[in-house]
Amino acid sequence: MQVKVKPEGELAVVEVSGRIVEGPPADDLEKALRALIRDKRIRTVVDVSKVSWFDSTAIGILISHYVSSTKLGGRVLLLKANDKIKTLMRIVRLYDRFGWADDMNEARLWFEHPVD
């Protein structure tokens, strides 16, 4: 798994690829998201377009980031999620906690005009 963070205006875009599962792969994502909170980059887009699967460890990391971000007034959006990821997030009843978008234009609009 690879994690890259790039600024996109006021947004932090976290590009993730591969499988996000327990162990070193998930640790990289957790470190990247913690660094964003430390730096007060609380408007996060997690691009999961190249993620084939993630397990409960990844869900825990995402929800931890969601909690930390929202406590500071931020928001978290998952970009280009496949149906498996969307279904998993619905099963664990976390789908509505995150924003969802199919492209960056849609993501930017969600941050500008969030619907709760």
Steps between C-alpha positions, in 0.01 A plus 500: 500500500616853426391830653564843351377828643469808283348840568211608281418852615345473846458126456748226578474220245623164626556257212495138609560191290496125558345317793464682831528222754643450847873552536748723319268592212240647735769659717607721209147630454460562872827696515400714202158581648644577844747740340210683335327545837824615659538758222132603531425379144147394591326502163604162367432320174606135514534379141424128513468452125801265500406313818387144433386428856531604860429326827385605846840653569452747214146576616637576847764733355243683288253542785779620731595761241136594456459555875822702527415713197143573597602597854711770337223604260620294205345242272608181324401383153576170326571549131430246225411214734411171336175318578671258743624787715166681490315182595738429787457852635121460481514165683695652789264801495772756430406593145315817605790627710713566192460697183512307173596625155587357162739782399688794651252759370220322685725473808575874497129578473425272795747689717361836385134398548484202735168324542448325832 
